[in-house]
Amino acid sequence: MRILLVGATGTLGTAVHQELVARKHDVVTVARTGGDLQCDVTDPEQVAGLYRTVGQVDAVASAAGSAPYRPISELTVADYQAAVTGKVLSQVALVKEGLTHVTESFTLITGVLAREPIVTGAAASLANGAVEAFVRAAAIEIAPQRINAVSPTVFTESLDVYGDFFPGMKPVPVAEVVRAYVRSIEGRQTGQVYVP
């Protein structure tokens, strides 16, 4: 399969890229400042241009998304807008602009905060929940194309940096999250939120 991988230079994106290549897929990597192509996916015009450049692909996998973390009393409207733009609208644009360029599937990224909130995570929880709701809604409209989301908790490999933000939550090895991407891309289910 020819796969467009967005967010390909981060911890997760790098691991997804390595696994997809090992599975003999042709992967076009995209990141804001690295990869085969550069694109700021928060800009719908750049996303449209990305698809014009790449042409037809079998699948899109997103490992990109950002949201601010602050106590709810300090979050501003701009913070919530940044979360929606950085994690929700960017991935919605990948789907919307990709409908005529993607033959098989979309895999989006969400996260544990959609179902297990943490202190300072309200904006991220809002964004993750929105992505998951979008996946379920889009699945009934874009068939036969498929769409799923992968919703991991904190990575075992990142506990030294982020572990204190996820007290008591069971971490997940990046390799398990990568398996969820493979399941979404190579499988046949749609409208699923995979929780590795």
The 8 nearest C-alpha neighbors of each residue, nearest first, counted from 0:
[[1, 24, 57, 25, 2, 58, 56, 23],
 [0, 2, 25, 56, 57, 26, 24, 58],
 [3, 1, 58, 26, 59, 56, 57, 0],
 [2, 4, 59, 27, 26, 28, 60, 58],
 [5, 3, 60, 28, 7, 29, 61, 59],
 [6, 4, 29, 61, 7, 62, 30, 60],
 [7, 5, 63, 62, 30, 12, 8, 29],
 [6, 8, 12, 5, 13, 28, 29, 4],
 [7, 9, 13, 12, 6, 30, 34, 33],
 [10, 8, 12, 11, 13, 7, 6, 62],
 [11, 9, 13, 12, 14, 8, 173, 7],
 [12, 10, 14, 13, 9, 15, 62, 173],
 [11, 13, 7, 15, 9, 14, 62, 8],
 [12, 14, 16, 8, 7, 11, 10, 15],
 [13, 15, 17, 11, 16, 12, 18, 10],
 [16, 14, 12, 18, 177, 17, 13, 19],
 [17, 15, 13, 19, 14, 18, 12, 20],
 [16, 18, 14, 20, 15, 19, 21, 13],
 [19, 17, 21, 15, 20, 16, 22, 14],
 [20, 18, 22, 16, 21, 24, 17, 15],
 [19, 21, 23, 24, 22, 17, 18, 16],
 [22, 20, 18, 23, 19, 17, 24, 16],
 [21, 23, 19, 20, 24, 18, 17, 25],
 [24, 22, 20, 21, 19, 25, 0, 18],
 [23, 25, 0, 20, 19, 22, 26, 1],
 [24, 26, 1, 0, 2, 23, 20, 27],
 [27, 25, 2, 1, 24, 3, 28, 4],
 [26, 28, 3, 4, 2, 35, 29, 25],
 [29, 27, 34, 4, 35, 7, 26, 3],
 [30, 28, 5, 36, 34, 37, 7, 35],
 [31, 29, 6, 33, 37, 34, 32, 7],
 [30, 32, 38, 37, 39, 33, 29, 6],
 [31, 33, 30, 37, 34, 38, 36, 29],
 [34, 32, 30, 37, 31, 8, 35, 29],
 [33, 35, 28, 29, 36, 30, 7, 37],
 [34, 36, 28, 29, 27, 33, 37, 30],
 [37, 35, 29, 34, 28, 38, 30, 33],
 [36, 38, 31, 30, 32, 29, 33, 34],
 [39, 37, 31, 40, 30, 45, 36, 29],
 [38, 40, 31, 41, 42, 45, 37, 46],
 [39, 41, 42, 89, 46, 38, 45, 43],
 [40, 42, 89, 39, 85, 84, 43, 88],
 [41, 43, 40, 45, 44, 39, 46, 89],
 [44, 42, 46, 45, 92, 47, 41, 40],
 [45, 43, 47, 46, 42, 48, 49, 40],
 [44, 46, 48, 42, 43, 47, 49, 38],
 [47, 45, 43, 49, 48, 44, 40, 42],
 [46, 48, 44, 50, 49, 45, 96, 43],
 [49, 47, 45, 51, 46, 50, 52, 44],
 [50, 48, 46, 52, 47, 51, 45, 53],
 [49, 51, 53, 52, 47, 48, 54, 46],
 [50, 52, 48, 49, 54, 53, 47, 100],
 [53, 51, 49, 50, 54, 48, 47, 36],
 [52, 54, 50, 51, 49, 55, 56, 27],
 [55, 53, 51, 50, 52, 100, 56, 49],
 [56, 54, 100, 101, 53, 57, 102, 50],
 [57, 55, 101, 1, 58, 2, 100, 102],
 [56, 58, 102, 103, 1, 101, 0, 2],
 [57, 59, 104, 2, 103, 56, 105, 101],
 [58, 60, 3, 105, 2, 4, 106, 104],
 [61, 59, 106, 4, 105, 107, 5, 3],
 [62, 60, 5, 107, 63, 4, 108, 106],
 [61, 63, 6, 12, 108, 5, 11, 60],
 [64, 62, 6, 61, 5, 108, 65, 86],
 [63, 65, 86, 85, 62, 66, 108, 89],
 [64, 66, 85, 86, 82, 67, 63, 123],
 [65, 67, 82, 123, 85, 81, 122, 68],
 [66, 68, 78, 82, 69, 122, 123, 65],
 [69, 67, 119, 120, 66, 122, 70, 123],
 [70, 68, 119, 74, 71, 73, 67, 120],
 [71, 69, 119, 73, 72, 74, 118, 68],
 [70, 72, 74, 73, 69, 119, 121, 120],
 [71, 73, 70, 74, 69, 75, 119, 121],
 [74, 72, 71, 70, 69, 75, 119, 78],
 [75, 73, 71, 72, 78, 69, 70, 76],
 [76, 74, 78, 77, 73, 79, 72, 71],
 [75, 77, 79, 78, 80, 74, 81, 122],
 [76, 78, 80, 75, 79, 81, 74, 82],
 [79, 77, 81, 75, 80, 76, 74, 67],
 [80, 78, 82, 76, 81, 77, 122, 83],
 [79, 81, 77, 83, 78, 82, 84, 76],
 [80, 82, 78, 84, 79, 83, 85, 77],
 [83, 81, 66, 79, 85, 80, 84, 86],
 [82, 84, 87, 80, 81, 126, 86, 85],
 [83, 85, 88, 81, 82, 87, 86, 80],
 [86, 84, 65, 82, 64, 83, 81, 89],
 [85, 87, 64, 65, 83, 84, 82, 89],
 [88, 86, 83, 90, 89, 130, 84, 126],
 [87, 89, 91, 84, 90, 92, 83, 86],
 [88, 90, 41, 40, 92, 87, 91, 86],
 [91, 89, 93, 92, 88, 87, 86, 94],
 [90, 92, 88, 94, 93, 89, 95, 87],
 [93, 91, 95, 89, 90, 94, 96, 43],
 [94, 92, 90, 91, 96, 97, 95, 89],
 [93, 95, 97, 91, 92, 96, 98, 90],
 [96, 94, 92, 97, 98, 93, 91, 99],
 [95, 97, 93, 94, 92, 47, 98, 46],
 [98, 96, 94, 100, 95, 99, 101, 93],
 [97, 99, 100, 95, 96, 101, 94, 141],
 [98, 100, 97, 101, 96, 102, 55, 95],
 [99, 101, 55, 97, 98, 56, 54, 102],
 [102, 100, 56, 57, 97, 98, 58, 103],
 [101, 103, 57, 56, 144, 100, 104, 58],
 [104, 102, 144, 57, 58, 101, 145, 105],
 [105, 103, 145, 58, 144, 146, 59, 184],
 [104, 106, 146, 59, 58, 60, 145, 147],
 [107, 105, 60, 147, 148, 146, 61, 59],
 [108, 106, 148, 61, 60, 149, 147, 105],
 [109, 107, 149, 148, 62, 61, 150, 110],
 [108, 110, 150, 127, 149, 130, 148, 107],
 [111, 109, 150, 151, 112, 127, 152, 113],
 [110, 112, 152, 113, 151, 115, 114, 150],
 [113, 111, 124, 115, 116, 114, 110, 127],
 [112, 114, 128, 124, 127, 111, 110, 115],
 [113, 115, 112, 111, 116, 124, 128, 110],
 [116, 114, 112, 111, 113, 117, 124, 168],
 [117, 115, 112, 114, 120, 124, 113, 118],
 [116, 118, 120, 119, 115, 165, 112, 164],
 [117, 119, 120, 70, 116, 121, 164, 69],
 [120, 118, 70, 69, 68, 121, 117, 71],
 [119, 121, 123, 117, 68, 118, 122, 124],
 [122, 120, 124, 123, 119, 125, 71, 116],
 [123, 121, 125, 124, 79, 120, 82, 126],
 [122, 124, 126, 120, 66, 125, 121, 127],
 [125, 123, 112, 113, 121, 127, 122, 126],
 [124, 126, 122, 128, 123, 127, 121, 129],
 [127, 125, 123, 129, 124, 128, 83, 87],
 [128, 126, 109, 113, 124, 130, 129, 125],
 [127, 129, 113, 131, 125, 126, 130, 124],
 [128, 130, 126, 132, 127, 131, 133, 125],
 [131, 129, 133, 127, 128, 132, 87, 134],
 [130, 132, 134, 128, 133, 129, 127, 135],
 [133, 131, 129, 135, 134, 130, 128, 136],
 [134, 132, 130, 136, 131, 135, 137, 129],
 [135, 133, 131, 137, 132, 136, 190, 147],
 [134, 136, 190, 132, 138, 133, 137, 131],
 [137, 135, 133, 134, 138, 139, 132, 140],
 [136, 138, 134, 140, 139, 135, 133, 141],
 [139, 137, 190, 135, 136, 140, 146, 141],
 [138, 140, 137, 136, 141, 142, 135, 190],
 [141, 139, 137, 138, 142, 136, 143, 144],
 [140, 142, 144, 138, 137, 139, 143, 145],
 [143, 141, 144, 140, 145, 139, 138, 137],
 [142, 144, 141, 145, 103, 102, 140, 104],
 [143, 145, 142, 103, 104, 141, 102, 146],
 [146, 144, 104, 189, 142, 103, 138, 105],
 [145, 147, 105, 189, 104, 190, 138, 106],
 [148, 146, 191, 106, 190, 189, 192, 134],
 [147, 149, 107, 192, 106, 108, 193, 191],
 [148, 150, 193, 108, 192, 109, 194, 107],
 [151, 149, 110, 109, 194, 111, 193, 108],
 [152, 150, 110, 111, 194, 195, 149, 176],
 [151, 153, 111, 170, 110, 171, 154, 150],
 [154, 152, 170, 171, 155, 151, 157, 158],
 [155, 153, 171, 157, 156, 170, 172, 173],
 [154, 156, 172, 170, 171, 158, 157, 153],
 [155, 157, 154, 158, 172, 173, 159, 171],
 [158, 156, 154, 155, 159, 160, 161, 153],
 [159, 157, 162, 161, 160, 155, 156, 154],
 [158, 160, 157, 162, 161, 156, 163, 155],
 [159, 161, 158, 157, 162, 163, 164, 156],
 [162, 160, 158, 164, 163, 157, 159, 165],
 [161, 163, 158, 164, 165, 159, 160, 166],
 [162, 164, 165, 161, 166, 158, 160, 159],
 [163, 165, 162, 161, 166, 117, 118, 119],
 [164, 166, 162, 163, 168, 167, 117, 161],
 [167, 165, 168, 163, 164, 162, 117, 169],
 [166, 168, 165, 169, 170, 162, 163, 164],
 [169, 167, 166, 165, 170, 152, 153, 162],
 [168, 170, 167, 171, 152, 153, 165, 166],
 [171, 169, 155, 153, 154, 152, 168, 172],
 [170, 172, 154, 155, 153, 173, 152, 169],
 [173, 171, 155, 174, 154, 175, 156, 170],
 [172, 174, 176, 175, 154, 177, 171, 11],
 [175, 173, 177, 172, 176, 178, 14, 171],
 [176, 174, 178, 177, 173, 172, 195, 179],
 [175, 177, 173, 179, 178, 174, 195, 151],
 [176, 178, 174, 180, 179, 175, 15, 173],
 [179, 177, 181, 175, 176, 180, 182, 174],
 [178, 180, 182, 176, 177, 181, 183, 193],
 [181, 179, 177, 183, 178, 182, 184, 176],
 [180, 182, 178, 184, 179, 183, 185, 177],
 [183, 181, 179, 186, 180, 185, 184, 178],
 [182, 184, 180, 186, 181, 185, 179, 147],
 [185, 183, 181, 182, 186, 180, 104, 58],
 [184, 186, 182, 181, 183, 187, 180, 104],
 [187, 185, 182, 183, 184, 188, 181, 189],
 [186, 188, 189, 185, 183, 145, 184, 182],
 [189, 187, 186, 191, 190, 183, 145, 147],
 [190, 188, 145, 146, 191, 147, 138, 187],
 [189, 191, 135, 138, 147, 134, 146, 192],
 [192, 190, 147, 189, 193, 148, 188, 135],
 [191, 193, 148, 149, 147, 194, 150, 131],
 [192, 194, 149, 150, 191, 148, 195, 179],
 [193, 195, 150, 151, 149, 192, 179, 176],
 [194, 176, 151, 175, 193, 179, 150, 171]]
